Amino acid sequence: MDRDDLVFKAKLAEQAERYDEMMEYMSEVASKTGANEQLSVEERNLLSVAYKNVIGARRASWRIMSSIETKEESKSGANSETCKLIRDYKANVEEELTTICSRILDLIKEHLEDGCADGESKVFYKKMKGDYWRYLA
């Protein structure tokens, strides 16, 4: 699929609120970006929106699970079977968060950051890197 088709599909996925697919399309666009190329402002924004929504959903899930875990610990004790199940499930979400954050950080480092000619793009990617490092913390 060529770049224009991928961007079109990403826009379509955004309209359908299918952010995981949007993330895949825009990741492919970013990874196909050559050393002397940059993403357009629109492509940069699509990439950011895709990852932001995918991560945002996982972070919300993690917060909900943490809240449920706290309530369950006070009700049944930290070593209850229910708390163990919650911790295991929460660990799955943490693993997804780590994978997604690592993926965007690698994309920025390997394909996007070095090709930046203008200051606005550099700042955009630095901010994204800061956000995703914060999510990993």
Secondary structure, DSSP 8 states (H G I E B T S, - for coil): --HHHHHHHHHHHHHTT-HHHHHHHHHHHHHT--TT----HHHHHHHHHHHHHHHHHHHHHHHHHHHHHHHHHHHH-TTSHHHHHHHHHHHHHHHHHHHHHHHHHHHIIIIISTT--SHHHHHHHHHHHHHHHHHH-
